[in-house]
Amino acid sequence: IWEEFRVSVSETTVSRELRRLGFAKLSARPRHYAQNERAIEDFKKASRPNWKRSAPRSRPGSR
């Protein structure tokens, strides 16, 4: 912020303002240290996705 606008703002203030604007802190889920990458890839290739097409929504008053 300083380099762009020449304004000094604390990290807490920036965090608070971003939350007020609707932003949220996202972080990746940790992986188990013994996780087998090859087994994961084999599982992804062998399993079929369970996704289904959503039913079309009817809009109220669109008759």
N, C-alpha and C positions, 0 to 999 in steps of 0.2 A: 504494500500500500504506500509505503514511504517513497519508493522509487517512482511510482506512477503519479501520485497526487501530492507528495511532500507533506503528508499528514501522519503523525505518529498515533497509532491506535493499539491498545493492548489486545492480546490474543483472546482474552475473556470477552471483551467488548465485541470483537468481530464474531466470535462464536454466538454470543447472545443475539446479535442483529441478524445473523444468518438463520438462526432458529425462528426468530420472529417473522422472517420472510418465507418460512415454510421449508427451509432446507434441513436435512438431517445428516448426522454423521454416519457413514456407512463403513463397515470394515469386513474383510473377508473372513470366512469361518476357518478356524485352524484345521490342519490336517493331522491325522495320527502319524506319528513318526515311522511306524512300520507299515504304512499303507503301500500296497503293491500296485504301481502304475500300470503294469502290463495286464493284471487281472481286471482293473477298472476298464481299460480300453477293450478287452475281450468281452466284458459284460455289455458295454455300450453297443458293440457291433452285433452281438447275439440277441439282444433283447429288442422287442418291438415297442415303439412308442405307444402309450395308452391314450394319446390325444384323440379327442372326438370333436367333430365340428359342432359348434354351438347352434342351438335352435334359433331361427330368426325371431327377433323380438317384434312384438306388435306394439305400435305406438298408439297411445290413447288419443282418440279423436281423429284418427287418420282414415276413417271410413268414408 
